[in-house]
Amino acid sequence: MFTSVSAFRTAVRLHPGGKFVACVLVKKVVVVVSIADGSEMLRFSDTGGTCFETVWSQDGALLVVPSGTGVHIFSADAGFAEVQHLASD
């Protein structure tokens, strides 16, 4: 799902279990917010360039963020700690 406001486009992805929403702001910052209370669970800006999307694993345990430096993988079960970075060549 893509939404647009003014000149900015924002990619929004709902967690498969409906617990969180992940979005990319101005093609550089990934934010994850709790649906229950609106608290910010993750703010990631070290994308190394442009970031257009996020992808949840089917079970919702992982959030995948493709970026200019490769792919970053965050664990929802570990408080959105980055568990792996697959660097691009």
N, CA, C and O atoms as CSV, one atom per row, in Angstrom:
chain,resi,resn,atom,element,x,y,z
A,1,MET,N,N,0.840,-1.168,0.000
A,1,MET,CA,C,0.000,0.000,0.000
A,1,MET,C,C,0.887,1.233,0.000
A,1,MET,O,O,1.804,1.343,0.815
A,2,PHE,N,N,0.627,2.136,-0.885
A,2,PHE,CA,C,1.353,3.397,-0.926
A,2,PHE,C,C,0.368,4.529,-0.711
A,2,PHE,O,O,-0.726,4.533,-1.276
A,3,THR,N,N,0.758,5.477,0.100
A,3,THR,CA,C,-0.046,6.672,0.286
A,3,THR,C,C,0.812,7.865,-0.077
A,3,THR,O,O,2.036,7.809,0.049
A,4,SER,N,N,0.206,8.920,-0.515
A,4,SER,CA,C,1.006,10.108,-0.817
A,4,SER,C,C,0.380,11.330,-0.182
A,4,SER,O,O,-0.839,11.501,-0.159
A,5,VAL,N,N,1.247,12.164,0.327
A,5,VAL,CA,C,0.849,13.423,0.931
A,5,VAL,C,C,1.755,14.476,0.322
A,5,VAL,O,O,2.976,14.413,0.468
A,6,SER,N,N,1.167,15.432,-0.351
A,6,SER,CA,C,1.957,16.484,-0.978
A,6,SER,C,C,2.946,15.848,-1.949
A,6,SER,O,O,2.568,14.995,-2.752
A,7,ALA,N,N,4.214,16.261,-1.876
A,7,ALA,CA,C,5.232,15.743,-2.786
A,7,ALA,C,C,5.907,14.496,-2.244
A,7,ALA,O,O,6.761,13.928,-2.926
A,8,PHE,N,N,5.557,14.045,-1.039
A,8,PHE,CA,C,6.202,12.902,-0.411
A,8,PHE,C,C,5.374,11.637,-0.598
A,8,PHE,O,O,4.145,11.678,-0.532
A,9,ARG,N,N,6.050,10.514,-0.832
A,9,ARG,CA,C,5.391,9.210,-0.900
A,9,ARG,C,C,5.868,8.387,0.288
A,9,ARG,O,O,7.051,8.401,0.630
A,10,THR,N,N,4.948,7.678,0.909
A,10,THR,CA,C,5.282,6.887,2.084
A,10,THR,C,C,4.810,5.456,1.880
A,10,THR,O,O,3.637,5.224,1.585
A,11,ALA,N,N,5.718,4.495,2.034
A,11,ALA,CA,C,5.355,3.081,1.972
A,11,ALA,C,C,4.948,2.636,3.371
A,11,ALA,O,O,5.695,2.828,4.330
A,12,VAL,N,N,3.776,2.050,3.484
A,12,VAL,CA,C,3.242,1.623,4.782
A,12,VAL,C,C,2.962,0.126,4.729
A,12,VAL,O,O,2.335,-0.357,3.787
A,13,ARG,N,N,3.430,-0.615,5.749
A,13,ARG,CA,C,3.195,-2.057,5.820
A,13,ARG,C,C,2.666,-2.423,7.203
A,13,ARG,O,O,3.273,-2.085,8.219
A,14,LEU,N,N,1.543,-3.108,7.232
A,14,LEU,CA,C,0.935,-3.565,8.478
A,14,LEU,C,C,1.512,-4.925,8.848
A,14,LEU,O,O,1.623,-5.812,8.002
A,15,HIS,N,N,1.880,-5.084,10.121
A,15,HIS,CA,C,2.374,-6.355,10.668
A,15,HIS,C,C,1.310,-7.432,10.442
A,15,HIS,O,O,0.125,-7.153,10.621
A,16,PRO,N,N,1.697,-8.659,10.054
A,16,PRO,CA,C,0.716,-9.724,9.798
A,16,PRO,C,C,-0.238,-9.990,10.962
A,16,PRO,O,O,-1.385,-10.376,10.735
A,17,GLY,N,N,0.205,-9.794,12.187
A,17,GLY,CA,C,-0.655,-9.992,13.351
A,17,GLY,C,C,-1.393,-8.732,13.775
A,17,GLY,O,O,-2.150,-8.746,14.745
A,18,GLY,N,N,-1.170,-7.637,13.043
A,18,GLY,CA,C,-1.848,-6.381,13.346
A,18,GLY,C,C,-1.287,-5.639,14.546
A,18,GLY,O,O,-1.935,-4.724,15.053
A,19,LYS,N,N,-0.094,-6.007,15.018
A,19,LYS,CA,C,0.478,-5.374,16.213
A,19,LYS,C,C,1.236,-4.083,15.916
A,19,LYS,O,O,1.289,-3.185,16.756
A,20,PHE,N,N,1.823,-3.989,14.723
A,20,PHE,CA,C,2.691,-2.861,14.383
A,20,PHE,C,C,2.406,-2.372,12.971
A,20,PHE,O,O,1.800,-3.073,12.161
A,21,VAL,N,N,2.853,-1.166,12.701
A,21,VAL,CA,C,2.849,-0.649,11.340
A,21,VAL,C,C,4.254,-0.107,11.069
A,21,VAL,O,O,4.820,0.618,11.887
A,22,ALA,N,N,4.804,-0.468,9.914
A,22,ALA,CA,C,6.126,-0.004,9.508
A,22,ALA,C,C,5.953,0.935,8.320
A,22,ALA,O,O,5.136,0.685,7.435
A,23,CYS,N,N,6.720,2.006,8.308
A,23,CYS,CA,C,6.635,2.924,7.177
A,23,CYS,C,C,8.002,3.522,6.874
A,23,CYS,O,O,8.869,3.611,7.743
A,24,VAL,N,N,8.170,3.927,5.632
A,24,VAL,CA,C,9.381,4.597,5.187
A,24,VAL,C,C,9.028,6.059,4.970
A,24,VAL,O,O,8.101,6.383,4.227
A,25,LEU,N,N,9.778,6.940,5.629
A,25,LEU,CA,C,9.540,8.371,5.519
A,25,LEU,C,C,10.617,9.010,4.646
A,25,LEU,O,O,11.806,8.750,4.828
A,26,VAL,N,N,10.207,9.819,3.727
A,26,VAL,CA,C,11.083,10.553,2.804
A,26,VAL,C,C,12.225,9.703,2.251
A,26,VAL,O,O,13.344,10.189,2.083
A,27,LYS,N,N,11.940,8.441,1.971
A,27,LYS,CA,C,12.858,7.506,1.321
A,27,LYS,C,C,14.140,7.230,2.090
A,27,LYS,O,O,15.089,6.688,1.522
A,28,LYS,N,N,14.193,7.592,3.378
A,28,LYS,CA,C,15.432,7.425,4.131
A,28,LYS,C,C,15.266,6.902,5.548
A,28,LYS,O,O,16.218,6.350,6.100
A,29,VAL,N,N,14.115,7.051,6.150
A,29,VAL,CA,C,13.921,6.691,7.559
A,29,VAL,C,C,12.815,5.647,7.671
A,29,VAL,O,O,11.716,5.831,7.146
A,30,VAL,N,N,13.120,4.550,8.362
A,30,VAL,CA,C,12.127,3.513,8.616
A,30,VAL,C,C,11.648,3.674,10.056
A,30,VAL,O,O,12.457,3.772,10.979
A,31,VAL,N,N,10.338,3.700,10.239
A,31,VAL,CA,C,9.740,3.839,11.563
A,31,VAL,C,C,8.736,2.707,11.758
A,31,VAL,O,O,7.942,2.404,10.867
A,32,VAL,N,N,8.784,2.085,12.940
A,32,VAL,CA,C,7.798,1.075,13.314
A,32,VAL,C,C,7.069,1.592,14.546
A,32,VAL,O,O,7.694,2.012,15.519
A,33,VAL,N,N,5.740,1.557,14.494
A,33,VAL,CA,C,4.905,2.073,15.575
A,33,VAL,C,C,3.965,0.969,16.058
A,33,VAL,O,O,3.428,0.201,15.259
A,34,SER,N,N,3.778,0.903,17.369
A,34,SER,CA,C,2.845,-0.043,17.967
A,34,SER,C,C,1.413,0.420,17.704
A,34,SER,O,O,1.081,1.582,17.938
A,35,ILE,N,N,0.572,-0.484,17.220
A,35,ILE,CA,C,-0.840,-0.158,16.993
A,35,ILE,C,C,-1.552,0.051,18.328
A,35,ILE,O,O,-2.434,0.904,18.431
A,36,ALA,N,N,-1.176,-0.721,19.349
A,36,ALA,CA,C,-1.862,-0.689,20.651
A,36,ALA,C,C,-1.790,0.670,21.330
A,36,ALA,O,O,-2.797,1.171,21.829
A,37,ASP,N,N,-0.586,1.277,21.353
A,37,ASP,CA,C,-0.454,2.527,22.107
A,37,ASP,C,C,0.240,3.657,21.337
A,37,ASP,O,O,0.431,4.745,21.880
A,38,GLY,N,N,0.611,3.411,20.097
A,38,GLY,CA,C,1.234,4.462,19.290
A,38,GLY,C,C,2.701,4.713,19.588
A,38,GLY,O,O,3.288,5.653,19.054
A,39,SER,N,N,3.302,3.882,20.436
A,39,SER,CA,C,4.701,4.103,20.781
A,39,SER,C,C,5.602,3.700,19.617
A,39,SER,O,O,5.303,2.772,18.866
A,40,GLU,N,N,6.702,4.416,19.490
A,40,GLU,CA,C,7.668,4.143,18.436
A,40,GLU,C,C,8.566,2.994,18.880
A,40,GLU,O,O,9.222,3.076,19.918
A,41,MET,N,N,8.592,1.930,18.094
A,41,MET,CA,C,9.369,0.744,18.426
A,41,MET,C,C,10.741,0.756,17.756
A,41,MET,O,O,11.702,0.194,18.281
A,42,LEU,N,N,10.824,1.403,16.588
A,42,LEU,CA,C,12.070,1.450,15.827
A,42,LEU,C,C,12.103,2.720,14.998
A,42,LEU,O,O,11.103,3.114,14.399
A,43,ARG,N,N,13.260,3.349,14.973
A,43,ARG,CA,C,13.536,4.438,14.039
A,43,ARG,C,C,14.923,4.141,13.482
A,43,ARG,O,O,15.916,4.202,14.206
A,44,PHE,N,N,14.985,3.822,12.202
A,44,PHE,CA,C,16.228,3.420,11.556
A,44,PHE,C,C,16.510,4.356,10.392
A,44,PHE,O,O,15.722,4.438,9.449
A,45,SER,N,N,17.630,5.060,10.458
A,45,SER,CA,C,17.956,6.016,9.397
A,45,SER,C,C,19.287,5.735,8.717
A,45,SER,O,O,19.719,6.506,7.860
A,46,ASP,N,N,19.938,4.642,9.086
A,46,ASP,CA,C,21.225,4.290,8.495
A,46,ASP,C,C,21.015,3.438,7.249
A,46,ASP,O,O,21.569,2.344,7.141
A,47,THR,N,N,20.221,3.934,6.314
A,47,THR,CA,C,19.872,3.167,5.126
A,47,THR,C,C,20.930,3.252,4.036
A,47,THR,O,O,20.870,2.484,3.075
A,48,GLY,N,N,21.883,4.144,4.149
A,48,GLY,CA,C,22.939,4.245,3.153
A,48,GLY,C,C,22.449,4.703,1.800
A,48,GLY,O,O,23.052,4.379,0.776
A,49,GLY,N,N,21.387,5.435,1.782
A,49,GLY,CA,C,20.817,5.913,0.515
A,49,GLY,C,C,19.308,5.823,0.547
A,49,GLY,O,O,18.685,6.030,1.589
A,50,THR,N,N,18.735,5.520,-0.572
A,50,THR,CA,C,17.290,5.491,-0.707
A,50,THR,C,C,16.711,4.156,-0.251
A,50,THR,O,O,17.265,3.092,-0.525
A,51,CYS,N,N,15.596,4.238,0.442
A,51,CYS,CA,C,14.847,3.067,0.898
A,51,CYS,C,C,13.392,3.273,0.484
A,51,CYS,O,O,12.794,4.302,0.797
A,52,PHE,N,N,12.828,2.302,-0.215
A,52,PHE,CA,C,11.475,2.459,-0.729
A,52,PHE,C,C,10.428,1.610,-0.032
A,52,PHE,O,O,9.233,1.884,-0.148
A,53,GLU,N,N,10.858,0.578,0.694
A,53,GLU,CA,C,9.861,-0.318,1.263
A,53,GLU,C,C,10.392,-1.079,2.464
A,53,GLU,O,O,11.589,-1.080,2.748
A,54,THR,N,N,9.475,-1.721,3.154
A,54,THR,CA,C,9.789,-2.688,4.198
A,54,THR,C,C,8.949,-3.919,3.912
A,54,THR,O,O,7.914,-3.834,3.251
A,55,VAL,N,N,9.396,-5.066,4.410
A,55,VAL,CA,C,8.661,-6.311,4.200
A,55,VAL,C,C,8.667,-7.103,5.502
A,55,VAL,O,O,9.723,-7.335,6.091
A,56,TRP,N,N,7.484,-7.515,5.946
A,56,TRP,CA,C,7.368,-8.373,7.130
A,56,TRP,C,C,7.511,-9.820,6.706
A,56,TRP,O,O,7.053,-10.190,5.624
A,57,SER,N,N,8.139,-10.653,7.537
A,57,SER,CA,C,8.126,-12.095,7.294
A,57,SER,C,C,6.688,-12.574,7.460
A,57,SER,O,O,5.872,-11.894,8.082
A,58,GLN,N,N,6.383,-13.728,6.911
A,58,GLN,CA,C,5.011,-14.236,6.942
A,58,GLN,C,C,4.469,-14.369,8.364
A,58,GLN,O,O,3.288,-14.118,8.606
A,59,ASP,N,N,5.329,-14.762,9.303
A,59,ASP,CA,C,4.885,-14.915,10.692
A,59,ASP,C,C,5.000,-13.628,11.511
A,59,ASP,O,O,4.598,-13.597,12.675
A,60,GLY,N,N,5.545,-12.569,10.914
A,60,GLY,CA,C,5.656,-11.289,11.598
A,60,GLY,C,C,6.821,-11.174,12.560
A,60,GLY,O,O,6.945,-10.172,13.263
A,61,ALA,N,N,7.680,-12.188,12.602
A,61,ALA,CA,C,8.810,-12.165,13.540
A,61,ALA,C,C,9.942,-11.252,13.058
A,61,ALA,O,O,10.703,-10.730,13.873
A,62,LEU,N,N,10.058,-11.056,11.743
A,62,LEU,CA,C,11.150,-10.266,11.180
A,62,LEU,C,C,10.640,-9.149,10.289
A,62,LEU,O,O,9.611,-9.277,9.625
A,63,LEU,N,N,11.381,-8.052,10.292
A,63,LEU,CA,C,11.120,-6.947,9.382
A,63,LEU,C,C,12.357,-6.790,8.507
A,63,LEU,O,O,13.463,-6.617,9.018
A,64,VAL,N,N,12.173,-6.850,7.200
A,64,VAL,CA,C,13.272,-6.746,6.240
A,64,VAL,C,C,13.244,-5.361,5.610
A,64,VAL,O,O,12.206,-4.884,5.151
A,65,VAL,N,N,14.431,-4.722,5.600
A,65,VAL,CA,C,14.548,-3.365,5.052
A,65,VAL,C,C,15.641,-3.355,3.987
A,65,VAL,O,O,16.824,-3.324,4.328
A,66,PRO,N,N,15.275,-3.382,2.708
A,66,PRO,CA,C,16.279,-3.252,1.658
A,66,PRO,C,C,16.762,-1.801,1.600
A,66,PRO,O,O,15.962,-0.870,1.699
A,67,SER,N,N,18.074,-1.616,1.440
A,67,SER,CA,C,18.608,-0.251,1.448
A,67,SER,C,C,19.786,-0.129,0.501
A,67,SER,O,O,20.127,-1.077,-0.206
A,68,GLY,N,N,20.397,1.029,0.489
A,68,GLY,CA,C,21.545,1.290,-0.359
A,68,GLY,C,C,22.777,0.500,0.022
A,68,GLY,O,O,23.687,0.352,-0.794
A,69,THR,N,N,22.830,-0.014,1.247
A,69,THR,CA,C,24.000,-0.776,1.693
A,69,THR,C,C,23.744,-2.275,1.747
A,69,THR,O,O,24.630,-3.037,2.133
A,70,GLY,N,N,22.564,-2.703,1.373
A,70,GLY,CA,C,22.208,-4.113,1.413
A,70,GLY,C,C,20.842,-4.307,2.033
A,70,GLY,O,O,19.936,-3.498,1.832
A,71,VAL,N,N,20.698,-5.381,2.785
A,71,VAL,CA,C,19.417,-5.698,3.420
A,71,VAL,C,C,19.620,-5.771,4.929
A,71,VAL,O,O,20.513,-6.469,5.409
A,72,HIS,N,N,18.787,-5.046,5.674
A,72,HIS,CA,C,18.820,-5.045,7.133
A,72,HIS,C,C,17.637,-5.879,7.617
A,72,HIS,O,O,16.526,-5.752,7.102
A,73,ILE,N,N,17.885,-6.733,8.612
A,73,ILE,CA,C,16.829,-7.588,9.148
A,73,ILE,C,C,16.697,-7.307,10.642
A,73,ILE,O,O,17.667,-7.393,11.395
A,74,PHE,N,N,15.472,-6.969,11.053
A,74,PHE,CA,C,15.171,-6.630,12.442
A,74,PHE,C,C,14.227,-7.674,13.022
A,74,PHE,O,O,13.340,-8.166,12.325
A,75,SER,N,N,14.412,-8.015,14.300
A,75,SER,CA,C,13.571,-8.996,14.969
A,75,SER,C,C,12.518,-8.305,15.837
A,75,SER,O,O,12.854,-7.592,16.782
A,76,ALA,N,N,11.250,-8.521,15.508
A,76,ALA,CA,C,10.164,-7.972,16.325
A,76,ALA,C,C,10.175,-8.618,17.710
A,76,ALA,O,O,9.847,-7.973,18.706
A,77,ASP,N,N,10.552,-9.888,17.763
A,77,ASP,CA,C,10.579,-10.615,19.041
A,77,ASP,C,C,11.701,-10.136,19.961
A,77,ASP,O,O,11.643,-10.353,21.172
A,78,ALA,N,N,12.720,-9.487,19.396
A,78,ALA,CA,C,13.860,-8.993,20.186
A,78,ALA,C,C,13.830,-7.470,20.291
A,78,ALA,O,O,14.881,-6.832,20.355
A,79,GLY,N,N,12.646,-6.893,20.310
A,79,GLY,CA,C,12.520,-5.448,20.465
A,79,GLY,C,C,13.035,-4.659,19.271
A,79,GLY,O,O,13.501,-3.529,19.417
A,80,PHE,N,N,12.950,-5.257,18.097
A,80,PHE,CA,C,13.391,-4.656,16.827
A,80,PHE,C,C,14.899,-4.399,16.788
A,80,PHE,O,O,15.361,-3.425,16.193
A,81,ALA,N,N,15.650,-5.284,17.427
A,81,ALA,CA,C,17.108,-5.250,17.304
A,81,ALA,C,C,17.463,-5.728,15.894
A,81,ALA,O,O,16.801,-6.604,15.338
A,82,GLU,N,N,18.511,-5.140,15.331
A,82,GLU,CA,C,18.984,-5.594,14.026
A,82,GLU,C,C,19.716,-6.923,14.235
A,82,GLU,O,O,20.719,-6.980,14.947
A,83,VAL,N,N,19.212,-7.985,13.613
A,83,VAL,CA,C,19.802,-9.305,13.816
A,83,VAL,C,C,20.720,-9.711,12.679
A,83,VAL,O,O,21.521,-10.635,12.825
A,84,GLN,N,N,20.612,-9.024,11.539
A,84,GLN,CA,C,21.512,-9.333,10.444
A,84,GLN,C,C,21.532,-8.187,9.432
A,84,GLN,O,O,20.527,-7.514,9.205
A,85,HIS,N,N,22.701,-7.988,8.836
A,85,HIS,CA,C,22.862,-7.027,7.736
A,85,HIS,C,C,23.567,-7.761,6.615
A,85,HIS,O,O,24.725,-8.157,6.752
A,86,LEU,N,N,22.875,-7.942,5.515
A,86,LEU,CA,C,23.444,-8.590,4.345
A,86,LEU,C,C,23.947,-7.483,3.421
A,86,LEU,O,O,23.156,-6.833,2.737
A,87,ALA,N,N,25.249,-7.275,3.403
A,87,ALA,CA,C,25.839,-6.162,2.660
A,87,ALA,C,C,25.807,-6.402,1.166
A,87,ALA,O,O,26.010,-7.520,0.692
A,88,SER,N,N,25.546,-5.317,0.425
A,88,SER,CA,C,25.619,-5.393,-1.034
A,88,SER,C,C,27.079,-5.240,-1.461
A,88,SER,O,O,27.896,-4.651,-0.752
A,89,ASP,N,N,27.374,-5.773,-2.610
A,89,ASP,CA,C,28.768,-5.698,-3.095
A,89,ASP,C,C,29.094,-4.352,-3.674
A,89,ASP,O,O,30.218,-4.129,-4.122
